[in-house]
């Protein structure tokens, strides 16, 4: 069930956020909802593929470390 929420946000931030949402082909409400889900349920969003943003999904596996890489150095 969806519920309406009223937020007070600086007008310039709203304009930028609306432009971002339009460029992503998503609604601003969907972006805000996804963000709130992520910050309130970080453990679930880290393990649930559907909760990851498209950018994060596209980066997965993009970088491979050498087998002998020592991260402690």
mmCIF file of the N, C-alpha and C atoms, coordinates in Angstrom:
data_MODEL
# 
_entry.id   MODEL 
# 
loop_
_atom_site.group_PDB 
_atom_site.id 
_atom_site.type_symbol 
_atom_site.label_atom_id 
_atom_site.label_alt_id 
_atom_site.label_comp_id 
_atom_site.label_asym_id 
_atom_site.label_entity_id 
_atom_site.label_seq_id 
_atom_site.pdbx_PDB_ins_code 
_atom_site.Cartn_x 
_atom_site.Cartn_y 
_atom_site.Cartn_z 
_atom_site.occupancy 
_atom_site.B_iso_or_equiv 
_atom_site.pdbx_formal_charge 
_atom_site.auth_seq_id 
_atom_site.auth_comp_id 
_atom_site.auth_asym_id 
_atom_site.auth_atom_id 
_atom_site.pdbx_PDB_model_num 
ATOM 1   N N  . UNK A 1 1  ? 0.838  -1.175  0.000   1.00 0.00 ? 1  UNK A N  1 
ATOM 2   C CA . UNK A 1 1  ? 0.000  0.000   0.000   1.00 0.00 ? 1  UNK A CA 1 
ATOM 3   C C  . UNK A 1 1  ? 0.883  1.239   0.000   1.00 0.00 ? 1  UNK A C  1 
ATOM 4   N N  . UNK A 1 2  ? 0.630  2.131   -0.898  1.00 0.00 ? 2  UNK A N  1 
ATOM 5   C CA . UNK A 1 2  ? 1.382  3.380   -0.972  1.00 0.00 ? 2  UNK A CA 1 
ATOM 6   C C  . UNK A 1 2  ? 0.702  4.453   -0.130  1.00 0.00 ? 2  UNK A C  1 
ATOM 7   N N  . UNK A 1 3  ? 1.520  5.258   0.520   1.00 0.00 ? 3  UNK A N  1 
ATOM 8   C CA . UNK A 1 3  ? 1.031  6.358   1.341   1.00 0.00 ? 3  UNK A CA 1 
ATOM 9   C C  . UNK A 1 3  ? 1.745  7.628   0.921   1.00 0.00 ? 3  UNK A C  1 
ATOM 10  N N  . UNK A 1 4  ? 1.022  8.722   0.887   1.00 0.00 ? 4  UNK A N  1 
ATOM 11  C CA . UNK A 1 4  ? 1.599  10.003  0.496   1.00 0.00 ? 4  UNK A CA 1 
ATOM 12  C C  . UNK A 1 4  ? 2.453  10.552  1.639   1.00 0.00 ? 4  UNK A C  1 
ATOM 13  N N  . UNK A 1 5  ? 3.585  11.172  1.282   1.00 0.00 ? 5  UNK A N  1 
ATOM 14  C CA . UNK A 1 5  ? 4.518  11.744  2.244   1.00 0.00 ? 5  UNK A CA 1 
ATOM 15  C C  . UNK A 1 5  ? 4.882  13.153  1.780   1.00 0.00 ? 5  UNK A C  1 
ATOM 16  N N  . UNK A 1 6  ? 4.848  14.101  2.682   1.00 0.00 ? 6  UNK A N  1 
ATOM 17  C CA . UNK A 1 6  ? 5.223  15.475  2.352   1.00 0.00 ? 6  UNK A CA 1 
ATOM 18  C C  . UNK A 1 6  ? 6.596  15.759  2.938   1.00 0.00 ? 6  UNK A C  1 
ATOM 19  N N  . UNK A 1 7  ? 7.509  16.231  2.094   1.00 0.00 ? 7  UNK A N  1 
ATOM 20  C CA . UNK A 1 7  ? 8.867  16.568  2.520   1.00 0.00 ? 7  UNK A CA 1 
ATOM 21  C C  . UNK A 1 7  ? 9.143  18.028  2.212   1.00 0.00 ? 7  UNK A C  1 
ATOM 22  N N  . UNK A 1 8  ? 9.960  18.643  3.020   1.00 0.00 ? 8  UNK A N  1 
ATOM 23  C CA . UNK A 1 8  ? 10.415 20.007  2.754   1.00 0.00 ? 8  UNK A CA 1 
ATOM 24  C C  . UNK A 1 8  ? 11.880 19.929  2.347   1.00 0.00 ? 8  UNK A C  1 
ATOM 25  N N  . UNK A 1 9  ? 12.137 20.254  1.077   1.00 0.00 ? 9  UNK A N  1 
ATOM 26  C CA . UNK A 1 9  ? 13.476 20.128  0.502   1.00 0.00 ? 9  UNK A CA 1 
ATOM 27  C C  . UNK A 1 9  ? 13.768 21.383  -0.305  1.00 0.00 ? 9  UNK A C  1 
ATOM 28  N N  . UNK A 1 10 ? 15.013 21.821  -0.288  1.00 0.00 ? 10 UNK A N  1 
ATOM 29  C CA . UNK A 1 10 ? 15.424 22.999  -1.042  1.00 0.00 ? 10 UNK A CA 1 
ATOM 30  C C  . UNK A 1 10 ? 15.017 22.863  -2.512  1.00 0.00 ? 10 UNK A C  1 
ATOM 31  N N  . UNK A 1 11 ? 14.495 23.926  -3.074  1.00 0.00 ? 11 UNK A N  1 
ATOM 32  C CA . UNK A 1 11 ? 13.978 23.910  -4.446  1.00 0.00 ? 11 UNK A CA 1 
ATOM 33  C C  . UNK A 1 11 ? 15.027 23.491  -5.472  1.00 0.00 ? 11 UNK A C  1 
ATOM 34  N N  . UNK A 1 12 ? 16.266 23.933  -5.305  1.00 0.00 ? 12 UNK A N  1 
ATOM 35  C CA . UNK A 1 12 ? 17.314 23.564  -6.263  1.00 0.00 ? 12 UNK A CA 1 
ATOM 36  C C  . UNK A 1 12 ? 17.601 22.065  -6.216  1.00 0.00 ? 12 UNK A C  1 
ATOM 37  N N  . UNK A 1 13 ? 17.521 21.473  -5.028  1.00 0.00 ? 13 UNK A N  1 
ATOM 38  C CA . UNK A 1 13 ? 17.727 20.036  -4.885  1.00 0.00 ? 13 UNK A CA 1 
ATOM 39  C C  . UNK A 1 13 ? 16.597 19.282  -5.580  1.00 0.00 ? 13 UNK A C  1 
ATOM 40  N N  . UNK A 1 14 ? 15.380 19.764  -5.433  1.00 0.00 ? 14 UNK A N  1 
ATOM 41  C CA . UNK A 1 14 ? 14.230 19.131  -6.078  1.00 0.00 ? 14 UNK A CA 1 
ATOM 42  C C  . UNK A 1 14 ? 14.379 19.171  -7.592  1.00 0.00 ? 14 UNK A C  1 
ATOM 43  N N  . UNK A 1 15 ? 14.786 20.311  -8.127  1.00 0.00 ? 15 UNK A N  1 
ATOM 44  C CA . UNK A 1 15 ? 14.972 20.430  -9.584  1.00 0.00 ? 15 UNK A CA 1 
ATOM 45  C C  . UNK A 1 15 ? 16.024 19.444  -10.084 1.00 0.00 ? 15 UNK A C  1 
ATOM 46  N N  . UNK A 1 16 ? 17.134 19.360  -9.373  1.00 0.00 ? 16 UNK A N  1 
ATOM 47  C CA . UNK A 1 16 ? 18.192 18.426  -9.768  1.00 0.00 ? 16 UNK A CA 1 
ATOM 48  C C  . UNK A 1 16 ? 17.722 16.981  -9.645  1.00 0.00 ? 16 UNK A C  1 
ATOM 49  N N  . UNK A 1 17 ? 16.997 16.689  -8.591  1.00 0.00 ? 17 UNK A N  1 
ATOM 50  C CA . UNK A 1 17 ? 16.517 15.324  -8.373  1.00 0.00 ? 17 UNK A CA 1 
ATOM 51  C C  . UNK A 1 17 ? 15.507 14.919  -9.444  1.00 0.00 ? 17 UNK A C  1 
ATOM 52  N N  . UNK A 1 18 ? 14.635 15.841  -9.838  1.00 0.00 ? 18 UNK A N  1 
ATOM 53  C CA . UNK A 1 18 ? 13.656 15.554  -10.894 1.00 0.00 ? 18 UNK A CA 1 
ATOM 54  C C  . UNK A 1 18 ? 14.367 15.314  -12.228 1.00 0.00 ? 18 UNK A C  1 
ATOM 55  N N  . UNK A 1 19 ? 15.387 16.102  -12.513 1.00 0.00 ? 19 UNK A N  1 
ATOM 56  C CA . UNK A 1 19 ? 16.147 15.917  -13.746 1.00 0.00 ? 19 UNK A CA 1 
ATOM 57  C C  . UNK A 1 19 ? 16.863 14.568  -13.726 1.00 0.00 ? 19 UNK A C  1 
ATOM 58  N N  . UNK A 1 20 ? 17.442 14.222  -12.593 1.00 0.00 ? 20 UNK A N  1 
ATOM 59  C CA . UNK A 1 20 ? 18.113 12.928  -12.447 1.00 0.00 ? 20 UNK A CA 1 
ATOM 60  C C  . UNK A 1 20 ? 17.127 11.783  -12.676 1.00 0.00 ? 20 UNK A C  1 
ATOM 61  N N  . UNK A 1 21 ? 15.973 11.877  -12.041 1.00 0.00 ? 21 UNK A N  1 
ATOM 62  C CA . UNK A 1 21 ? 14.958 10.826  -12.173 1.00 0.00 ? 21 UNK A CA 1 
ATOM 63  C C  . UNK A 1 21 ? 14.523 10.677  -13.629 1.00 0.00 ? 21 UNK A C  1 
ATOM 64  N N  . UNK A 1 22 ? 14.321 11.792  -14.293 1.00 0.00 ? 22 UNK A N  1 
ATOM 65  C CA . UNK A 1 22 ? 13.907 11.739  -15.697 1.00 0.00 ? 22 UNK A CA 1 
ATOM 66  C C  . UNK A 1 22 ? 14.995 11.088  -16.548 1.00 0.00 ? 22 UNK A C  1 
ATOM 67  N N  . UNK A 1 23 ? 16.251 11.432  -16.311 1.00 0.00 ? 23 UNK A N  1 
ATOM 68  C CA . UNK A 1 23 ? 17.364 10.834  -17.059 1.00 0.00 ? 23 UNK A CA 1 
ATOM 69  C C  . UNK A 1 23 ? 17.480 9.331   -16.807 1.00 0.00 ? 23 UNK A C  1 
ATOM 70  N N  . UNK A 1 24 ? 17.074 8.901   -15.629 1.00 0.00 ? 24 UNK A N  1 
ATOM 71  C CA . UNK A 1 24 ? 17.127 7.480   -15.276 1.00 0.00 ? 24 UNK A CA 1 
ATOM 72  C C  . UNK A 1 24 ? 15.885 6.720   -15.743 1.00 0.00 ? 24 UNK A C  1 
ATOM 73  N N  . UNK A 1 25 ? 14.885 7.473   -16.214 1.00 0.00 ? 25 UNK A N  1 
ATOM 74  C CA . UNK A 1 25 ? 13.645 6.835   -16.647 1.00 0.00 ? 25 UNK A CA 1 
ATOM 75  C C  . UNK A 1 25 ? 12.829 6.292   -15.480 1.00 0.00 ? 25 UNK A C  1 
ATOM 76  N N  . UNK A 1 26 ? 12.955 6.943   -14.332 1.00 0.00 ? 26 UNK A N  1 
ATOM 77  C CA . UNK A 1 26 ? 12.257 6.514   -13.121 1.00 0.00 ? 26 UNK A CA 1 
ATOM 78  C C  . UNK A 1 26 ? 11.555 7.706   -12.507 1.00 0.00 ? 26 UNK A C  1 
ATOM 79  N N  . UNK A 1 27 ? 10.606 7.436   -11.658 1.00 0.00 ? 27 UNK A N  1 
ATOM 80  C CA . UNK A 1 27 ? 9.939  8.531   -10.955 1.00 0.00 ? 27 UNK A CA 1 
ATOM 81  C C  . UNK A 1 27 ? 10.781 8.939   -9.749  1.00 0.00 ? 27 UNK A C  1 
ATOM 82  N N  . UNK A 1 28 ? 10.633 10.171  -9.346  1.00 0.00 ? 28 UNK A N  1 
ATOM 83  C CA . UNK A 1 28 ? 11.354 10.647  -8.166  1.00 0.00 ? 28 UNK A CA 1 
ATOM 84  C C  . UNK A 1 28 ? 10.880 9.872   -6.935  1.00 0.00 ? 28 UNK A C  1 
ATOM 85  N N  . UNK A 1 29 ? 9.598  9.565   -6.877  1.00 0.00 ? 29 UNK A N  1 
ATOM 86  C CA . UNK A 1 29 ? 9.071  8.773   -5.756  1.00 0.00 ? 29 UNK A CA 1 
ATOM 87  C C  . UNK A 1 29 ? 9.746  7.414   -5.671  1.00 0.00 ? 29 UNK A C  1 
ATOM 88  N N  . UNK A 1 30 ? 9.943  6.770   -6.809  1.00 0.00 ? 30 UNK A N  1 
ATOM 89  C CA . UNK A 1 30 ? 10.590 5.456   -6.817  1.00 0.00 ? 30 UNK A CA 1 
ATOM 90  C C  . UNK A 1 30 ? 12.031 5.555   -6.343  1.00 0.00 ? 30 UNK A C  1 
ATOM 91  N N  . UNK A 1 31 ? 12.725 6.602   -6.745  1.00 0.00 ? 31 UNK A N  1 
ATOM 92  C CA . UNK A 1 31 ? 14.113 6.792   -6.324  1.00 0.00 ? 31 UNK A CA 1 
ATOM 93  C C  . UNK A 1 31 ? 14.192 7.027   -4.821  1.00 0.00 ? 31 UNK A C  1 
ATOM 94  N N  . UNK A 1 32 ? 13.321 7.882   -4.306  1.00 0.00 ? 32 UNK A N  1 
ATOM 95  C CA . UNK A 1 32 ? 13.311 8.173   -2.866  1.00 0.00 ? 32 UNK A CA 1 
ATOM 96  C C  . UNK A 1 32 ? 12.942 6.914   -2.084  1.00 0.00 ? 32 UNK A C  1 
ATOM 97  N N  . UNK A 1 33 ? 11.950 6.182   -2.562  1.00 0.00 ? 33 UNK A N  1 
ATOM 98  C CA . UNK A 1 33 ? 11.545 4.948   -1.879  1.00 0.00 ? 33 UNK A CA 1 
ATOM 99  C C  . UNK A 1 33 ? 12.690 3.939   -1.841  1.00 0.00 ? 33 UNK A C  1 
ATOM 100 N N  . UNK A 1 34 ? 13.377 3.770   -2.958  1.00 0.00 ? 34 UNK A N  1 
ATOM 101 C CA . UNK A 1 34 ? 14.498 2.833   -3.013  1.00 0.00 ? 34 UNK A CA 1 
ATOM 102 C C  . UNK A 1 34 ? 15.615 3.271   -2.062  1.00 0.00 ? 34 UNK A C  1 
ATOM 103 N N  . UNK A 1 35 ? 15.881 4.558   -2.015  1.00 0.00 ? 35 UNK A N  1 
ATOM 104 C CA . UNK A 1 35 ? 16.910 5.076   -1.098  1.00 0.00 ? 35 UNK A CA 1 
ATOM 105 C C  . UNK A 1 35 ? 16.519 4.809   0.356   1.00 0.00 ? 35 UNK A C  1 
ATOM 106 N N  . UNK A 1 36 ? 15.275 5.086   0.702   1.00 0.00 ? 36 UNK A N  1 
ATOM 107 C CA . UNK A 1 36 ? 14.837 4.867   2.074   1.00 0.00 ? 36 UNK A CA 1 
ATOM 108 C C  . UNK A 1 36 ? 14.875 3.391   2.448   1.00 0.00 ? 36 UNK A C  1 
ATOM 109 N N  . UNK A 1 37 ? 14.541 2.528   1.521   1.00 0.00 ? 37 UNK A N  1 
ATOM 110 C CA . UNK A 1 37 ? 14.659 1.092   1.772   1.00 0.00 ? 37 UNK A CA 1 
ATOM 111 C C  . UNK A 1 37 ? 16.114 0.720   2.045   1.00 0.00 ? 37 UNK A C  1 
ATOM 112 N N  . UNK A 1 38 ? 17.014 1.282   1.258   1.00 0.00 ? 38 UNK A N  1 
ATOM 113 C CA . UNK A 1 38 ? 18.434 0.953   1.398   1.00 0.00 ? 38 UNK A CA 1 
ATOM 114 C C  . UNK A 1 38 ? 18.990 1.411   2.739   1.00 0.00 ? 38 UNK A C  1 
ATOM 115 N N  . UNK A 1 39 ? 18.645 2.611   3.166   1.00 0.00 ? 39 UNK A N  1 
ATOM 116 C CA . UNK A 1 39 ? 19.224 3.116   4.411   1.00 0.00 ? 39 UNK A CA 1 
ATOM 117 C C  . UNK A 1 39 ? 18.554 2.529   5.649   1.00 0.00 ? 39 UNK A C  1 
ATOM 118 N N  . UNK A 1 40 ? 17.341 2.027   5.522   1.00 0.00 ? 40 UNK A N  1 
ATOM 119 C CA . UNK A 1 40 ? 16.676 1.444   6.689   1.00 0.00 ? 40 UNK A CA 1 
ATOM 120 C C  . UNK A 1 40 ? 16.854 -0.054  6.779   1.00 0.00 ? 40 UNK A C  1 
ATOM 121 N N  . UNK A 1 41 ? 17.322 -0.666  5.711   1.00 0.00 ? 41 UNK A N  1 
ATOM 122 C CA . UNK A 1 41 ? 17.490 -2.115  5.710   1.00 0.00 ? 41 UNK A CA 1 
ATOM 123 C C  . UNK A 1 41 ? 18.750 -2.468  4.931   1.00 0.00 ? 41 UNK A C  1 
ATOM 124 N N  . UNK A 1 42 ? 19.883 -1.960  5.377   1.00 0.00 ? 42 UNK A N  1 
ATOM 125 C CA . UNK A 1 42 ? 21.135 -2.116  4.652   1.00 0.00 ? 42 UNK A CA 1 
ATOM 126 C C  . UNK A 1 42 ? 21.518 -3.577  4.459   1.00 0.00 ? 42 UNK A C  1 
ATOM 127 N N  . UNK A 1 43 ? 21.313 -4.406  5.444   1.00 0.00 ? 43 UNK A N  1 
ATOM 128 C CA . UNK A 1 43 ? 21.704 -5.806  5.334   1.00 0.00 ? 43 UNK A CA 1 
ATOM 129 C C  . UNK A 1 43 ? 20.903 -6.509  4.240   1.00 0.00 ? 43 UNK A C  1 
ATOM 130 N N  . UNK A 1 44 ? 19.605 -6.291  4.208   1.00 0.00 ? 44 UNK A N  1 
ATOM 131 C CA . UNK A 1 44 ? 18.764 -6.928  3.195   1.00 0.00 ? 44 UNK A CA 1 
ATOM 132 C C  . UNK A 1 44 ? 19.086 -6.393  1.812   1.00 0.00 ? 44 UNK A C  1 
ATOM 133 N N  . UNK A 1 45 ? 19.325 -5.090  1.694   1.00 0.00 ? 45 UNK A N  1 
ATOM 134 C CA . UNK A 1 45 ? 19.608 -4.527  0.371   1.00 0.00 ? 45 UNK A CA 1 
ATOM 135 C C  . UNK A 1 45 ? 20.968 -4.984  -0.152  1.00 0.00 ? 45 UNK A C  1 
ATOM 136 N N  . UNK A 1 46 ? 21.886 -5.322  0.741   1.00 0.00 ? 46 UNK A N  1 
ATOM 137 C CA . UNK A 1 46 ? 23.198 -5.796  0.301   1.00 0.00 ? 46 UNK A CA 1 
ATOM 138 C C  . UNK A 1 46 ? 23.125 -7.224  -0.226  1.00 0.00 ? 46 UNK A C  1 
ATOM 139 N N  . UNK A 1 47 ? 22.154 -7.989  0.249   1.00 0.00 ? 47 UNK A N  1 
ATOM 140 C CA . UNK A 1 47 ? 22.051 -9.378  -0.180  1.00 0.00 ? 47 UNK A CA 1 
ATOM 141 C C  . UNK A 1 47 ? 20.973 -9.603  -1.228  1.00 0.00 ? 47 UNK A C  1 
ATOM 142 N N  . UNK A 1 48 ? 20.101 -8.633  -1.427  1.00 0.00 ? 48 UNK A N  1 
ATOM 143 C CA . UNK A 1 48 ? 18.999 -8.780  -2.362  1.00 0.00 ? 48 UNK A CA 1 
ATOM 144 C C  . UNK A 1 48 ? 19.328 -8.063  -3.667  1.00 0.00 ? 48 UNK A C  1 
ATOM 145 N N  . UNK A 1 49 ? 19.509 -8.803  -4.733  1.00 0.00 ? 49 UNK A N  1 
ATOM 146 C CA . UNK A 1 49 ? 19.917 -8.253  -6.033  1.00 0.00 ? 49 UNK A CA 1 
ATOM 147 C C  . UNK A 1 49 ? 18.957 -7.179  -6.521  1.00 0.00 ? 49 UNK A C  1 
ATOM 148 N N  . UNK A 1 50 ? 17.659 -7.327  -6.250  1.00 0.00 ? 50 UNK A N  1 
ATOM 149 C CA . UNK A 1 50 ? 16.672 -6.366  -6.735  1.00 0.00 ? 50 UNK A CA 1 
ATOM 150 C C  . UNK A 1 50 ? 16.831 -4.998  -6.099  1.00 0.00 ? 50 UNK A C  1 
ATOM 151 N N  . UNK A 1 51 ? 17.411 -4.909  -4.918  1.00 0.00 ? 51 UNK A N  1 
ATOM 152 C CA . UNK A 1 51 ? 17.547 -3.646  -4.216  1.00 0.00 ? 51 UNK A CA 1 
ATOM 153 C C  . UNK A 1 51 ? 18.747 -2.826  -4.684  1.00 0.00 ? 51 UNK A C  1 
ATOM 154 N N  . UNK A 1 52 ? 19.635 -3.432  -5.443  1.00 0.00 ? 52 UNK A N  1 
ATOM 155 C CA . UNK A 1 52 ? 20.819 -2.710  -5.913  1.00 0.00 ? 52 UNK A CA 1 
ATOM 156 C C  . UNK A 1 52 ? 20.447 -1.812  -7.076  1.00 0.00 ? 52 UNK A C  1 
ATOM 157 N N  . UNK A 1 53 ? 21.086 -0.645  -7.117  1.00 0.00 ? 53 UNK A N  1 
ATOM 158 C CA . UNK A 1 53 ? 20.810 0.279   -8.214  1.00 0.00 ? 53 UNK A CA 1 
ATOM 159 C C  . UNK A 1 53 ? 21.384 -0.274  -9.516  1.00 0.00 ? 53 UNK A C  1 
ATOM 160 N N  . UNK A 1 54 ? 20.872 0.170   -10.650 1.00 0.00 ? 54 UNK A N  1 
ATOM 161 C CA . UNK A 1 54 ? 21.394 -0.301  -11.935 1.00 0.00 ? 54 UNK A CA 1 
ATOM 162 C C  . UNK A 1 54 ? 22.891 -0.028  -12.100 1.00 0.00 ? 54 UNK A C  1 
ATOM 163 N N  . UNK A 1 55 ? 23.369 1.068   -11.547 1.00 0.00 ? 55 UNK A N  1 
ATOM 164 C CA . UNK A 1 55 ? 24.791 1.398   -11.655 1.00 0.00 ? 55 UNK A CA 1 
ATOM 165 C C  . UNK A 1 55 ? 25.624 0.367   -10.897 1.00 0.00 ? 55 UNK A C  1 
ATOM 166 N N  . UNK A 1 56 ? 25.199 0.041   -9.689  1.00 0.00 ? 56 UNK A N  1 
ATOM 167 C CA . UNK A 1 56 ? 25.925 -0.948  -8.891  1.00 0.00 ? 56 UNK A CA 1 
ATOM 168 C C  . UNK A 1 56 ? 25.886 -2.304  -9.590  1.00 0.00 ? 56 UNK A C  1 
ATOM 169 N N  . UNK A 1 57 ? 24.725 -2.681  -10.108 1.00 0.00 ? 57 UNK A N  1 
ATOM 170 C CA . UNK A 1 57 ? 24.608 -3.953  -10.821 1.00 0.00 ? 57 UNK A CA 1 
ATOM 171 C C  . UNK A 1 57 ? 25.559 -4.006  -12.015 1.00 0.00 ? 57 UNK A C  1 
ATOM 172 N N  . UNK A 1 58 ? 25.690 -2.888  -12.730 1.00 0.00 ? 58 UNK A N  1 
ATOM 173 C CA . UNK A 1 58 ? 26.540 -2.880  -13.923 1.00 0.00 ? 58 UNK A CA 1 
ATOM 174 C C  . UNK A 1 58 ? 28.022 -2.979  -13.570 1.00 0.00 ? 58 UNK A C  1 
ATOM 175 N N  . UNK A 1 59 ? 28.398 -2.558  -12.380 1.00 0.00 ? 59 UNK A N  1 
ATOM 176 C CA . UNK A 1 59 ? 29.801 -2.594  -11.968 1.00 0.00 ? 59 UNK A CA 1 
ATOM 177 C C  . UNK A 1 59 ? 30.214 -3.952  -11.400 1.00 0.00 ? 59 UNK A C  1 
ATOM 178 N N  . UNK A 1 60 ? 29.254 -4.758  -11.026 1.00 0.00 ? 60 UNK A N  1 
ATOM 179 C CA . UNK A 1 60 ? 29.562 -6.054  -10.413 1.00 0.00 ? 60 UNK A CA 1 
ATOM 180 C C  . UNK A 1 60 ? 30.383 -6.914  -11.372 1.00 0.00 ? 60 UNK A C  1 
ATOM 181 N N  . UNK A 1 61 ? 31.549 -7.344  -10.894 1.00 0.00 ? 61 UNK A N  1 
ATOM 182 C CA . UNK A 1 61 ? 32.417 -8.200  -11.682 1.00 0.00 ? 61 UNK A CA 1 
ATOM 183 C C  . UNK A 1 61 ? 33.242 -7.467  -12.727 1.00 0.00 ? 61 UNK A C  1 
ATOM 184 N N  . UNK A 1 62 ? 33.182 -6.126  -12.733 1.00 0.00 ? 62 UNK A N  1 
ATOM 185 C CA . UNK A 1 62 ? 33.893 -5.357  -13.751 1.00 0.00 ? 62 UNK A CA 1 
ATOM 186 C C  . UNK A 1 62 ? 35.392 -5.290  -13.489 1.00 0.00 ? 62 UNK A C  1 
ATOM 187 N N  . UNK A 1 63 ? 35.803 -5.559  -12.262 1.00 0.00 ? 63 UNK A N  1 
ATOM 188 C CA . UNK A 1 63 ? 37.210 -5.444  -11.902 1.00 0.00 ? 63 UNK A CA 1 
ATOM 189 C C  . UNK A 1 63 ? 37.670 -6.749  -11.274 1.00 0.00 ? 63 UNK A C  1 
ATOM 190 N N  . UNK A 1 64 ? 38.731 -7.316  -11.800 1.00 0.00 ? 64 UNK A N  1 
ATOM 191 C CA . UNK A 1 64 ? 39.277 -8.565  -11.271 1.00 0.00 ? 64 UNK A CA 1 
ATOM 192 C C  . UNK A 1 64 ? 40.680 -8.309  -10.722 1.00 0.00 ? 64 UNK A C  1 
ATOM 193 N N  . UNK A 1 65 ? 40.904 -8.736  -9.496  1.00 0.00 ? 65 UNK A N  1 
ATOM 194 C CA . UNK A 1 65 ? 42.223 -8.627  -8.888  1.00 0.00 ? 65 UNK A CA 1 
ATOM 195 C C  . UNK A 1 65 ? 43.056 -9.840  -9.278  1.00 0.00 ? 65 UNK A C  1 
ATOM 196 N N  . UNK A 1 66 ? 44.371 -9.654  -9.374  1.00 0.00 ? 66 UNK A N  1 
ATOM 197 C CA . UNK A 1 66 ? 45.230 -10.809 -9.635  1.00 0.00 ? 66 UNK A CA 1 
ATOM 198 C C  . UNK A 1 66 ? 45.097 -11.826 -8.499  1.00 0.00 ? 66 UNK A C  1 
ATOM 199 N N  . UNK A 1 67 ? 45.273 -13.098 -8.799  1.00 0.00 ? 67 UNK A N  1 
ATOM 200 C CA . UNK A 1 67 ? 45.136 -14.160 -7.803  1.00 0.00 ? 67 UNK A CA 1 
ATOM 201 C C  . UNK A 1 67 ? 46.106 -13.973 -6.640  1.00 0.00 ? 67 UNK A C  1 
ATOM 202 N N  . UNK A 1 68 ? 47.269 -13.386 -6.892  1.00 0.00 ? 68 UNK A N  1 
ATOM 203 C CA . UNK A 1 68 ? 48.275 -13.223 -5.844  1.00 0.00 ? 68 UNK A CA 1 
ATOM 204 C C  . UNK A 1 68 ? 48.219 -11.835 -5.184  1.00 0.00 ? 68 UNK A C  1 
ATOM 205 N N  . UNK A 1 69 ? 47.155 -11.090 -5.374  1.00 0.00 ? 69 UNK A N  1 
ATOM 206 C CA . UNK A 1 69 ? 47.035 -9.740  -4.812  1.00 0.00 ? 69 UNK A CA 1 
ATOM 207 C C  . UNK A 1 69 ? 46.967 -9.809  -3.298  1.00 0.00 ? 69 UNK A C  1 
ATOM 208 N N  . UNK A 1 70 ? 47.785 -9.004  -2.626  1.00 0.00 ? 70 UNK A N  1 
ATOM 209 C CA . UNK A 1 70 ? 47.797 -8.942  -1.162  1.00 0.00 ? 70 UNK A CA 1 
ATOM 210 C C  . UNK A 1 70 ? 47.198 -7.605  -0.737  1.00 0.00 ? 70 UNK A C  1 
ATOM 211 N N  . UNK A 1 71 ? 45.955 -7.619  -0.284  1.00 0.00 ? 71 UNK A N  1 
ATOM 212 C CA . UNK A 1 71 ? 45.284 -6.380  0.089   1.00 0.00 ? 71 UNK A CA 1 
ATOM 213 C C  . UNK A 1 71 ? 45.860 -5.746  1.364   1.00 0.00 ? 71 UNK A C  1 
ATOM 214 N N  . UNK A 1 72 ? 46.687 -6.470  2.107   1.00 0.00 ? 72 UNK A N  1 
ATOM 215 C CA . UNK A 1 72 ? 47.271 -5.959  3.346   1.00 0.00 ? 72 UNK A CA 1 
ATOM 216 C C  . UNK A 1 72 ? 48.488 -5.085  3.105   1.00 0.00 ? 72 UNK A C  1 
ATOM 217 N N  . UNK A 1 73 ? 49.007 -5.079  1.913   1.00 0.00 ? 73 UNK A N  1 
ATOM 218 C CA . UNK A 1 73 ? 50.220 -4.295  1.627   1.00 0.00 ? 73 UNK A CA 1 
ATOM 219 C C  . UNK A 1 73 ? 49.909 -2.833  1.525   1.00 0.00 ? 73 UNK A C  1 
# 
